[in-house]
Amino acid sequence: MNRPPISVLLPTFNCARTVRATLESVKWADEILVADSYSTDATLDICHEYGARVIQHEYINSARQKNWALPQCRYDWVLQIDSDEVLTEELREEIEKAAATAGPEVHAFRMPRRNHMLGRWVRFGGTYPDHQVRLLRRDCGRWREREVHAHIEVPGQVATLKSDLLHYDIPAIAKPLGNLDRYTRYEADELKKHGRSFRWHHLLLRPLGAFLYRYLWLQGFRDGWRGLIICGYWGAYVFFTRAKLWELEELQLEKSPR
C-alpha cells in the first residue's frame, strides 16, 4: 500500500518490563520517537535497540509531556501508544489504510482498546470498547490541558477504526493502588482549578454512585471477582479525589490569615 510515512510517539518512564512488546509491535513505523521522563532502568537501552529517537523532558503531567513531544515528530501522521500497550497486526493494517485514504477533513482516528486486568481480558464495567483517539495529524491535534486522563482534541472529524488496541493495564492489584495516591491528587487539583468546592455529600454519594454505575448499569458484575475489584477501585478513586479536594481547601484555610 502506498501510504504516507507514520511516526510513533511513545512516552516512557522506567518501563523496561513492558516496553519491548510495545516496540516490537510498532517497529514497522517510519519513526519511533520516545519521549522519556529520565528513566533510570533499562528502558532507554531497549528503545535504542529498536532504533528509536529519544528525547527527554521533565514530567509535569501527561498532556504537557505529549504536547511538548508531538511537534518534534517528523511525519504528518502520528500514532501515540503507551508503554503497556501493544498493536495487533490487524490494527496495524487498518492504521496504514486509514492514513493512506483519509480525506483532509479527517484529523484523527479513534480505536477500541481491550483491557487485560488481573490475568484476564475484561469486557464490562466500562472497560470495553474504551475508545481512544491515538492516530492523528501532527499539526491538527493536541491533548487537552488536564492534570490526568487527558484526551486528544482536534478541530476536524474523528473517524473510528474497528480493530483492538491491546492494553495490559493491571497485572496485579498493587499497580492501581500505587497510582491511586498520585492520580487522585491530580484529579483534586483539576477540580480546584475549575472552581469546584468540596461538599460533604459528594464524599458520601459520588463514590457509591460511581461503583453502582459501573457494577450494575455497565454490568461489571459479569466479569466476576475482577469486575467487583475494578468497580470498587473506581469508587475508591472518586472517594479519595473528593477527600483530597477537602484537604486542599483545608490546607488553604490553615495557611490564610484568620
C-alpha positions as CSV (number, residue, x, y, z in Angstrom):
1,M,0.0,0.0,0.0
2,N,1.3,3.5,-0.9
3,R,0.7,5.1,2.4
4,P,2.2,8.3,3.9
5,P,5.0,7.9,6.5
6,I,3.9,7.4,10.1
7,S,5.6,8.5,13.3
8,V,5.1,6.6,16.6
9,L,5.1,8.7,19.8
10,L,5.9,6.7,22.8
11,P,6.1,8.3,26.3
12,T,8.2,6.3,28.7
13,F,9.5,6.2,32.3
14,N,11.1,3.1,33.9
15,C,9.0,0.7,31.8
16,A,11.7,-1.8,30.9
17,R,9.4,-4.7,31.9
18,T,6.7,-3.9,29.2
19,V,8.2,-1.6,26.6
20,R,9.9,-4.3,24.5
21,A,6.5,-5.8,23.5
22,T,5.2,-2.3,22.6
23,L,8.3,-1.5,20.5
24,E,8.1,-4.9,18.7
25,S,4.5,-4.2,17.7
26,V,5.4,-0.7,16.1
27,K,8.8,-1.4,14.7
28,W,7.3,-1.2,11.2
29,A,6.7,2.6,11.6
30,D,8.9,5.1,9.8
31,E,9.9,6.8,13.0
32,I,9.7,5.9,16.7
33,L,10.0,9.0,18.9
34,V,10.4,8.2,22.6
35,A,9.5,11.0,25.0
36,D,11.3,9.9,28.2
37,S,10.9,11.3,31.7
38,Y,14.5,10.5,32.7
39,S,14.2,6.7,33.1
40,T,16.8,5.1,35.4
41,D,16.2,1.4,34.4
42,A,16.9,-0.3,31.1
43,T,14.1,1.4,29.2
44,L,16.3,3.6,27.0
45,D,18.7,0.7,26.2
46,I,15.7,-1.3,24.9
47,C,14.4,1.7,22.9
48,H,17.8,2.2,21.3
49,E,17.8,-1.5,20.2
50,Y,14.7,-0.6,18.1
51,G,16.3,2.4,16.5
52,A,14.1,4.9,18.4
53,R,15.0,8.5,18.6
54,V,14.9,9.5,22.3
55,I,14.1,13.0,23.7
56,Q,13.9,13.7,27.4
57,H,11.8,16.2,29.3
58,E,10.9,16.6,32.9
59,Y,7.4,15.2,33.5
60,I,4.7,17.6,34.8
61,N,1.7,15.8,33.5
62,S,0.8,13.5,30.6
63,A,-0.8,16.2,28.5
64,R,2.1,18.6,28.7
65,Q,4.6,15.8,28.0
66,K,2.9,14.7,24.9
67,N,2.1,18.2,23.7
68,W,5.8,19.1,24.0
69,A,6.8,16.0,22.1
70,L,4.2,15.9,19.3
71,P,5.7,18.8,17.2
72,Q,9.0,17.0,17.3
73,C,7.6,14.0,15.3
74,R,9.0,14.1,11.8
75,Y,5.8,13.0,9.9
76,D,2.3,14.3,9.5
77,W,0.6,11.2,10.7
78,V,1.4,10.3,14.4
79,L,0.4,7.1,16.3
80,Q,0.6,7.6,20.0
81,I,1.0,4.5,22.1
82,D,1.7,3.8,25.7
83,S,4.4,1.5,27.1
84,D,1.9,-1.0,28.4
85,E,0.0,-1.3,25.0
86,V,0.5,-3.5,22.0
87,L,-0.6,-3.1,18.4
88,T,-2.2,-6.1,16.7
89,E,-1.4,-6.9,13.1
90,E,-5.0,-6.2,12.2
91,L,-4.9,-2.8,13.8
92,R,-1.6,-2.0,12.0
93,E,-3.1,-2.8,8.7
94,E,-6.1,-0.7,9.5
95,I,-3.9,2.2,10.6
96,E,-1.9,2.1,7.4
97,K,-5.0,2.0,5.3
98,A,-6.6,4.9,7.3
99,A,-3.5,7.1,6.8
100,A,-3.4,6.4,3.1
101,T,-7.1,7.0,2.4
102,A,-8.2,9.7,4.9
103,G,-9.6,12.9,3.4
104,P,-8.4,16.3,4.5
105,E,-11.5,16.7,6.7
106,V,-10.4,13.7,8.9
107,H,-7.9,14.9,11.5
108,A,-7.8,11.8,13.8
109,F,-8.9,8.2,14.3
110,R,-10.2,6.5,17.5
111,M,-9.8,2.8,18.1
112,P,-11.3,0.4,20.6
113,R,-9.0,-0.6,23.4
114,R,-9.1,-4.1,25.0
115,N,-8.0,-4.1,28.7
116,H,-6.2,-7.1,30.3
117,M,-6.8,-6.8,34.1
118,L,-5.8,-9.2,36.8
119,G,-4.9,-12.0,34.4
120,R,-7.8,-11.9,32.0
121,W,-9.4,-9.7,29.3
122,V,-12.4,-7.9,30.7
123,R,-15.4,-6.5,28.8
124,F,-17.8,-4.9,31.3
125,G,-18.0,-2.1,33.8
126,G,-16.9,0.4,31.2
127,T,-13.7,-1.4,30.3
128,Y,-14.6,-2.2,26.6
129,P,-14.6,-0.8,24.0
130,D,-12.9,2.0,25.8
131,H,-12.3,4.0,22.6
132,Q,-9.1,6.0,22.5
133,V,-8.1,8.7,19.9
134,R,-4.5,7.7,19.0
135,L,-3.9,8.3,15.3
136,L,-3.8,12.0,14.5
137,R,-2.4,14.6,12.1
138,R,0.5,16.1,13.9
139,D,-0.4,19.7,13.2
140,C,-4.1,19.4,14.0
141,G,-4.3,17.7,17.4
142,R,-3.3,18.5,21.0
143,W,-4.0,16.8,24.3
144,R,-6.5,18.8,26.4
145,E,-4.7,20.6,29.2
146,R,-5.7,18.4,32.1
147,E,-3.8,17.1,35.1
148,V,-4.7,13.5,34.4
149,H,-6.5,11.3,31.9
150,A,-6.2,13.9,29.1
151,H,-7.7,13.2,25.7
152,I,-6.8,14.4,22.2
153,E,-8.8,17.3,20.7
154,V,-8.9,18.1,17.0
155,P,-10.9,20.7,15.1
156,G,-11.8,18.3,12.3
157,Q,-13.5,14.9,12.1
158,V,-12.6,11.9,14.2
159,A,-13.2,8.6,12.4
160,T,-13.4,5.1,14.0
161,L,-11.2,2.1,13.5
162,K,-12.5,-1.4,14.2
163,S,-9.5,-3.4,15.4
164,D,-8.5,-3.5,19.1
165,L,-5.5,-1.9,20.7
166,L,-4.3,-4.2,23.5
167,H,-3.8,-2.7,26.9
168,Y,-2.0,-4.7,29.6
169,D,-3.4,-2.5,32.3
170,I,-3.4,-4.2,35.7
171,P,-1.1,-7.1,36.1
172,A,-1.7,-7.1,39.9
173,I,-3.7,-5.1,42.4
174,A,-0.5,-3.3,43.5
175,K,-0.4,-1.3,40.3
176,P,-3.6,0.7,40.6
177,L,-3.1,1.1,44.3
178,G,0.3,2.5,43.6
179,N,-1.2,5.0,41.2
180,L,-4.2,5.9,43.4
181,D,-2.4,8.5,45.5
182,R,-0.9,10.3,42.6
183,Y,-3.9,10.2,40.2
184,T,-6.4,11.3,42.8
185,R,-4.2,14.3,43.7
186,Y,-4.1,15.2,40.1
187,E,-7.9,14.9,39.9
188,A,-8.4,17.0,43.0
189,D,-6.1,19.7,41.5
190,E,-8.1,19.6,38.4
191,L,-11.4,20.2,40.3
192,K,-9.9,23.0,42.3
193,K,-8.5,24.6,39.1
194,H,-12.1,24.7,37.7
195,G,-13.5,26.2,40.9
196,R,-15.2,23.1,42.2
197,S,-15.7,23.1,46.0
198,F,-15.8,20.2,48.5
199,R,-19.3,19.2,49.6
200,W,-19.7,16.6,52.3
201,H,-22.5,14.7,50.4
202,H,-20.1,14.3,47.4
203,L,-17.8,12.4,49.6
204,L,-20.6,10.0,50.6
205,L,-22.7,9.7,47.5
206,R,-20.4,10.1,44.5
207,P,-18.1,7.1,45.3
208,L,-21.2,4.9,45.8
209,G,-22.7,6.2,42.6
210,A,-19.5,5.5,40.7
211,F,-19.3,2.0,41.9
212,L,-23.0,1.2,41.3
213,Y,-23.0,2.7,37.8
214,R,-20.0,0.6,36.7
215,Y,-21.0,-2.6,38.6
216,L,-24.8,-2.7,37.9
217,W,-25.6,-0.3,35.0
218,L,-22.4,-1.2,33.0
219,Q,-22.6,-4.8,34.2
220,G,-19.2,-5.0,35.8
221,F,-20.6,-8.0,37.8
222,R,-20.3,-10.0,34.6
223,D,-16.5,-10.0,34.9
224,G,-16.8,-11.9,38.2
225,W,-14.5,-11.0,41.1
226,R,-12.4,-9.0,38.8
227,G,-15.4,-6.8,38.0
228,L,-16.1,-6.3,41.6
229,I,-12.5,-5.3,42.4
230,I,-12.2,-3.0,39.3
231,C,-15.5,-1.2,40.1
232,G,-14.6,-1.0,43.7
233,Y,-11.4,0.7,42.7
234,W,-13.3,3.4,40.8
235,G,-15.5,4.0,43.8
236,A,-12.3,4.5,45.9
237,Y,-10.9,6.7,43.2
238,V,-13.8,9.1,43.4
239,F,-13.7,8.9,47.3
240,F,-10.1,9.9,47.6
241,T,-10.4,12.5,44.9
242,R,-13.1,14.3,46.9
243,A,-11.2,13.7,50.1
244,K,-8.1,15.4,48.6
245,L,-10.2,18.3,47.4
246,W,-11.3,18.7,51.0
247,E,-7.6,18.5,52.1
248,L,-6.6,21.2,49.5
249,E,-9.2,23.6,50.8
250,E,-8.4,22.8,54.5
251,L,-4.7,23.4,54.0
252,Q,-5.5,26.7,52.1
253,L,-7.7,27.8,55.0
254,E,-4.9,26.9,57.5
255,K,-2.4,29.0,55.6
256,S,-4.6,32.0,55.2
257,P,-4.8,34.7,57.9
258,R,-7.7,34.3,60.3
